[in-house]
Amino acid sequence: MLALRLSLGAQPAVQVRRLLVAGASAGTGFLLLSALGHALTHPDPSSSGLRLAWCAAPLAATVYLAVAVARTDPATRPRPGLSAVGLGPVKLMAISAATTALSCLLGSALALLVFLQLRGDLTGMPLGGGAREFLAAGRPLPMPAALTLLALVPLSAAAAVAVTLRPREPVTGAGRAAPTYGRFGAYRRTAMLESFGAYGRFGRQLGAAAHGRRTAEAPAGEQDGTGAESAEGSGPELSDGSGAVVPPVVPTAAPSGLPWGVAVLAVGLAVEALMSRTGSGDGPAAFLGLALTCLGLALVGPGLTHLCGRLLQAVRPGAPRLLAGRVLMTEATRIGRPLGVVCAVVAAAYAMASLHDREDPSAGPLVVLGVLLVAGCTVATLLTAAVEAKQAHSGTTESLRRLGAPAATLRRAAALRAGALLALFGPLTVAVAELSAWPLGG
């Protein structure tokens, strides 16, 4: 009941994102029911199993979107004072998982109603033509099997949200952090270092500067609602005049997945080129190469985003370029991962378009629905990640505005971030898509 009350009392923007999850769940559920209908009308288990396997991509995209929406939900974000009323991190994680399951259940119920309506079970007027093949009109629908397939999306999304938002202990070393004493002797187990400047303004805090100079230390060990640790500062602290310390927007260490992503991408392209030379460009090995290529694009996203941030700050940067570059470096993982997934989906869709003429035309509407569903979920996930990044830096943005930073500078920095990402990921996606479509197109 608490999850339902939080869902109904959320802001309109949050409700829109939850409706997107429900819509994606409805589309995935309809594809799963269509695979079941095809299995009822075709005794060959191999073709029906292949159609069911193709539903894995929409299912993964829906779960990915559900996790991204849950991370940006302000109602289930840990805040001071909630533990006193019994809403600790574990309870908030359970509420978030339950809210996600409710949204997906709504979509699954809608998918079942639409499927029954098209079959004619509700009105007695089924669709004709090629739709009868995957609707199994005139045949009894096994409800236990249908409900089992429809339960895949809510259960998978709720489990993924629970794993992603589970409470985490801050890790500072190989072993467990030793008990320490915090401000004014408060006992805790987090290895959070505080200097005299944290509660007295008679000097700077000692930070681990990345370039070897003495800088102020941003509060380390603090976590946001997603469990991600905040970055240590590499620039001076800002003060808003009231004595409060405002942590600057600072870069973090480069993501470690860039070399692996480049290697996987190169292997995928090599496999596709080899299959093209041997004349088996439409065989299973070629599709394996395409899968490896898409995986490589997804893995290099955070590293390339971090690289964009470094390039923006090169050659005597001004305030807009410096701010844009540091935000990209800080949010490299948060923004780069969904951006890499979007590039992988675009490249795969372009490559698979070369097989359109060779595919069975009876499955055309379902293929279009699956492609639109995967593409829509990945784009919505990228936009949701951008909203999450904006929420993470809302305090810093407000502090910069109080310090007199012009609004035009902040808008120019946002435009520079978008332009730099488009300039790097756009040509890369087009090149990989062309190289992937060449072997598949024969």
C-alpha positions in Angstrom: 0.0 0.0 0.0 2.8 2.4 0.7 4.3 1.8 -2.7 0.9 2.5 -4.3 0.5 5.7 -2.3 4.0 6.9 -3.3 3.2 6.0 -6.9 -0.1 7.9 -7.0 1.4 11.0 -5.2 4.4 11.5 -7.4 5.1 14.5 -9.6 3.8 14.6 -13.2 7.3 14.1 -14.6 7.8 11.0 -12.5 4.4 9.6 -13.5 5.3 10.1 -17.2 8.4 8.1 -16.8 6.5 5.3 -15.0 3.9 5.3 -17.8 6.8 4.8 -20.3 7.8 1.8 -18.3 4.2 0.5 -18.4 4.1 1.1 -22.2 7.4 -0.8 -22.7 6.1 -3.6 -20.6 2.9 -3.8 -22.6 4.8 -4.0 -25.9 7.2 -6.7 -24.6 4.3 -8.6 -23.1 2.5 -8.5 -26.5 5.5 -9.8 -28.3 5.8 -12.7 -25.7 2.1 -13.6 -26.2 2.6 -13.5 -30.0 5.4 -16.0 -29.7 3.1 -18.2 -27.7 0.4 -17.8 -30.4 2.9 -18.8 -33.1 3.8 -21.9 -31.1 0.1 -22.9 -30.9 -0.3 -22.8 -34.7 3.1 -24.2 -35.7 4.2 -27.6 -34.4 7.8 -27.0 -35.2 9.5 -26.0 -31.9 12.6 -24.5 -33.5 10.8 -21.6 -35.2 8.7 -20.9 -32.2 11.8 -21.0 -29.9 13.6 -18.6 -32.3 10.7 -16.1 -32.0 10.7 -16.4 -28.3 14.5 -15.9 -28.2 14.1 -12.6 -30.2 11.9 -11.3 -27.4 15.0 -11.2 -25.2 16.2 -7.9 -26.7 12.9 -6.0 -25.9 12.8 -7.6 -22.5 16.3 -6.4 -21.7 15.5 -2.9 -23.0 12.4 -2.7 -20.9 14.3 -3.8 -17.7 17.1 -1.3 -18.5 14.5 1.5 -18.8 12.8 0.4 -15.5 16.1 0.5 -13.6 16.9 4.0 -15.0 13.5 5.3 -14.0 13.8 3.8 -10.5 17.1 5.5 -10.0 15.6 8.9 -10.7 12.5 8.4 -8.6 12.7 11.1 -5.8 10.1 9.4 -3.6 12.4 6.4 -2.9 15.7 8.3 -2.5 17.3 8.0 1.0 17.0 11.2 2.9 17.9 12.2 6.5 15.2 11.4 9.0 13.4 8.6 7.1 15.2 5.9 9.1 13.6 7.2 12.3 10.1 6.4 10.9 11.1 2.9 9.6 12.0 3.9 6.1 15.7 2.8 5.9 17.7 2.0 2.8 16.4 -1.6 2.7 12.8 -0.5 3.0 13.2 2.2 0.3 14.8 -0.3 -2.0 11.8 -2.7 -1.5 9.4 0.1 -2.1 11.2 1.1 -5.3 11.1 -2.6 -6.5 7.4 -2.8 -5.7 6.6 0.4 -7.5 8.5 -0.9 -10.6 6.6 -4.1 -10.4 3.2 -2.3 -10.3 4.1 -0.3 -13.4 5.1 -3.4 -15.3 2.0 -5.3 -14.1 -0.1 -2.5 -15.5 1.6 -2.9 -18.9 1.3 -6.7 -18.8 -2.4 -6.5 -18.1 -2.9 -4.1 -21.0 -0.9 -6.4 -23.3 -3.2 -9.3 -22.3 -6.4 -7.3 -22.9 -5.2 -6.1 -26.4 -4.1 -9.7 -27.3 -7.5 -11.1 -26.3 -9.3 -8.4 -28.1 -7.3 -9.0 -31.4 -8.0 -12.8 -31.0 -11.7 -12.2 -30.7 -12.0 -13.6 -27.3 -13.7 -10.5 -26.0 -15.8 -9.4 -28.9 -15.9 -12.5 -31.1 -14.4 -10.7 -34.1 -10.8 -11.8 -34.6 -8.4 -10.2 -37.0 -7.9 -11.9 -40.3 -5.1 -12.3 -42.8 -1.5 -12.9 -41.6 -2.4 -11.8 -38.0 -4.1 -15.2 -37.4 -0.7 -16.8 -37.5 0.6 -15.3 -34.3 -2.8 -14.7 -32.6 -3.8 -18.3 -32.8 -7.4 -17.2 -33.3 -9.9 -20.1 -32.9 -7.6 -22.1 -30.6 -7.9 -22.1 -26.8 -5.2 -19.9 -25.2 -3.4 -21.7 -22.3 -3.8 -19.0 -19.6 -1.1 -20.5 -17.2 1.5 -20.3 -20.0 0.3 -16.8 -21.0 0.5 -15.5 -17.4 3.9 -17.1 -16.9 5.2 -15.2 -19.9 3.6 -12.0 -18.8 5.2 -12.3 -15.3 8.7 -12.3 -16.8 8.8 -8.5 -17.2 7.6 -7.5 -13.7 9.7 -10.1 -12.0 12.8 -9.3 -14.0 12.4 -5.5 -13.6 11.7 -5.7 -9.9 14.8 -8.0 -9.3 17.0 -5.7 -11.4 15.9 -2.6 -9.4 16.4 -4.4 -6.1 19.9 -5.4 -7.1 20.8 -2.0 -8.4 19.4 0.0 -5.5 20.5 -2.4 -2.8 22.4 -0.6 0.2 26.1 -0.7 -0.2 28.9 -0.1 2.3 31.5 2.3 1.1 34.6 0.4 0.1 38.0 2.0 0.7 40.3 -1.0 0.6 40.5 -4.7 0.2 39.3 -5.5 3.7 36.5 -4.2 5.8 36.8 -0.6 7.0 38.1 -0.3 10.6 36.0 1.6 13.1 36.7 5.3 13.1 35.6 8.3 14.9 33.9 11.1 13.0 33.1 14.7 13.8 33.1 15.5 17.6 33.8 11.8 18.4 30.8 10.3 16.7 31.4 6.6 16.1 31.1 5.1 12.6 32.6 2.5 10.4 33.0 4.5 7.2 36.5 5.6 6.5 35.6 9.2 5.9 38.5 11.6 6.5 37.7 15.0 8.0 40.3 17.6 8.7 40.1 20.7 11.0 38.7 22.7 8.1 35.6 20.6 7.9 34.2 22.2 11.1 36.3 25.3 11.3 37.1 27.8 8.6 40.8 28.4 9.6 42.3 26.7 6.6 41.8 24.3 3.8 41.1 20.6 3.9 43.9 18.4 2.6 42.7 16.6 -0.6 44.3 14.1 -2.9 45.0 16.4 -5.8 45.2 14.6 -9.1 47.9 16.9 -10.5 50.0 17.1 -7.3 49.0 20.6 -6.1 47.3 21.4 -2.8 43.6 21.6 -3.2 40.5 21.4 -1.0 38.9 18.1 -0.4 35.3 17.5 -1.4 33.3 15.5 1.1 34.3 11.9 0.4 32.3 8.8 1.2 29.0 10.4 0.8 26.6 8.6 -1.4 23.5 9.6 -3.4 20.4 7.6 -3.8 21.9 5.3 -6.3 24.8 4.2 -4.1 27.5 5.9 -6.2 30.3 7.5 -4.2 31.0 11.2 -4.7 34.3 12.2 -6.2 37.2 13.8 -4.4 37.9 17.4 -5.3 40.6 18.5 -7.6 39.7 22.2 -7.4 39.2 24.9 -4.8 36.0 24.9 -2.7 33.4 27.5 -3.3 31.6 29.5 -0.6 28.2 31.1 -0.9 28.9 33.7 1.7 27.2 31.9 4.6 30.1 29.8 5.5 28.7 26.6 3.8 31.2 24.7 1.7 30.0 23.9 -1.8 31.7 20.9 -3.5 32.8 21.9 -7.0 32.1 19.9 -10.2 35.2 17.8 -10.4 36.4 15.0 -12.7 36.7 11.4 -11.6 39.1 8.7 -12.7 38.7 7.4 -16.2 36.4 4.3 -16.6 38.3 1.1 -17.0 36.1 -0.5 -19.7 37.5 1.4 -22.7 40.3 -1.0 -23.7 38.0 -4.0 -23.3 35.3 -2.3 -25.3 37.7 -1.5 -28.2 39.0 -5.1 -28.1 35.5 -6.6 -28.3 34.5 -4.1 -31.0 37.5 -5.1 -33.1 36.8 -8.8 -32.7 33.2 -8.3 -33.7 34.2 -6.4 -36.9 36.9 -9.0 -37.7 34.4 -11.9 -37.4 31.9 -10.1 -39.6 34.6 -9.4 -42.2 35.8 -13.0 -42.1 32.3 -14.4 -42.6 31.8 -12.0 -45.6 35.0 -13.3 -47.3 33.9 -17.0 -46.8 30.5 -16.3 -48.3 28.4 -16.9 -45.1 27.5 -13.3 -44.3 24.0 -14.3 -43.2 25.1 -17.3 -41.0 25.1 -17.6 -37.2 28.7 -16.5 -37.0 28.0 -13.2 -38.7 25.2 -12.5 -36.2 27.6 -13.4 -33.4 30.0 -10.8 -34.9 27.2 -8.2 -34.9 26.4 -9.0 -31.3 30.1 -8.6 -30.3 30.2 -5.3 -32.2 27.2 -3.9 -30.4 28.6 -5.1 -27.1 31.8 -3.3 -27.8 30.0 -0.1 -28.6 28.1 -0.3 -25.3 31.4 -0.9 -23.4 33.3 2.0 -24.9 30.5 4.5 -24.1 31.8 5.6 -20.6 35.4 5.8 -21.7 34.6 7.9 -24.8 32.4 10.2 -22.7 35.3 10.7 -20.4 37.6 11.4 -23.4 35.1 14.0 -24.6 35.4 15.8 -21.3 39.2 15.8 -21.5 39.2 17.1 -25.1 36.8 19.9 -24.2 39.3 21.2 -21.6 42.3 21.1 -23.9 44.1 24.2 -25.3 43.4 27.0 -22.8 39.7 26.4 -22.0 37.3 29.1 -20.9 34.7 28.8 -18.2 32.0 27.1 -20.4 34.4 24.5 -21.8 36.0 23.9 -18.4 32.6 23.4 -16.8 31.3 21.2 -19.6 34.4 19.1 -19.7 34.4 18.4 -15.9 30.7 17.5 -15.9 31.3 15.0 -18.7 34.3 13.5 -16.9 32.3 13.3 -13.7 29.2 11.8 -15.3 31.1 9.5 -17.8 29.6 6.3 -16.4 26.1 7.6 -15.8 25.7 9.2 -19.3 28.2 7.1 -21.3 26.7 3.7 -20.7 23.2 4.5 -22.0 24.7 6.5 -24.8 26.8 3.6 -25.9 23.7 1.3 -25.8 21.8 3.8 -28.0 24.7 3.7 -30.5 24.8 -0.1 -30.4 21.0 -0.3 -31.1 21.2 2.2 -34.0 24.1 0.3 -35.5 22.3 -3.1 -35.1 19.1 -1.7 -36.6 20.9 -0.3 -39.6 22.8 -3.6 -40.1 19.6 -5.7 -39.8 17.8 -3.5 -42.3 19.9 -5.2 -45.0 18.1 -8.5 -44.2 14.6 -7.0 -44.6 14.0 -8.3 -48.0 15.1 -11.8 -47.1 12.9 -12.1 -44.0 9.4 -13.6 -43.9 6.9 -10.7 -44.6 4.3 -12.2 -42.3 6.4 -11.2 -39.2 6.8 -7.7 -40.5 4.5 -5.9 -37.9 6.1 -7.7 -35.0 9.6 -6.9 -36.2 8.7 -3.3 -36.5 7.2 -3.3 -33.0 10.3 -5.0 -31.6 12.6 -2.5 -33.2 10.6 0.5 -32.1 10.3 -0.9 -28.6 14.1 -1.4 -28.2 15.0 1.9 -29.8 12.4 3.8 -27.8 13.5 2.2 -24.5 17.2 3.0 -25.1 16.5 6.6 -26.1 14.2 7.0 -23.1 16.9 5.5 -20.8 19.4 8.0 -22.2 17.1 10.9 -21.5 16.4 9.5 -18.0 20.1 9.3 -17.3 20.4 13.0 -18.4 17.7 13.8 -15.9 19.5 11.9 -13.2 22.8 13.7 -14.0 21.0 17.0 -13.7 19.5 16.0 -10.4 23.0 15.0 -9.1 24.4 18.4 -10.0 21.4 20.5 -9.0 23.1 21.7 -5.8 26.3 22.7 -7.6 24.3 24.6 -10.2 22.3 26.5 -7.6 25.6 27.4 -5.8 27.1 28.7 -9.0 24.0 30.8 -9.6 24.2 32.2 -6.1 27.8 33.1 -6.7 26.9 35.1 -9.7 27.5 32.7 -12.6 25.5 33.9 -15.7 22.7 31.6 -16.8 24.0 31.9 -20.4 27.3 30.3 -19.3 25.5 27.3 -17.9 23.4 27.0 -21.1 26.5 27.3 -23.2 28.2 24.5 -21.2 25.2 22.2 -21.7 25.3 22.9 -25.4 29.0 22.2 -25.5 28.4 18.8 -23.8 25.7 17.8 -26.2 27.7 19.0 -29.3 30.9 17.2 -28.2 29.1 13.9 -27.6 27.3 14.1 -30.9 30.5 15.0 -32.8 32.3 11.9 -31.4 29.5 9.3 -31.2 27.7 10.2 -34.4 30.5 9.4 -36.9 31.5 6.4 -34.8 28.0 4.9 -35.0 27.7 5.5 -38.7 31.1 3.9 -39.4 30.3 0.8 -37.3 26.9 0.5 -38.8 28.3 0.6 -42.3 31.0 -1.9 -41.5 28.4 -4.2 -39.9 25.8 -3.9 -42.7 28.4 -4.8 -45.4 28.9 -8.5 -44.5 25.2 -9.0 -43.7 24.1 -7.4 -47.0 26.2 -9.9 -48.9 
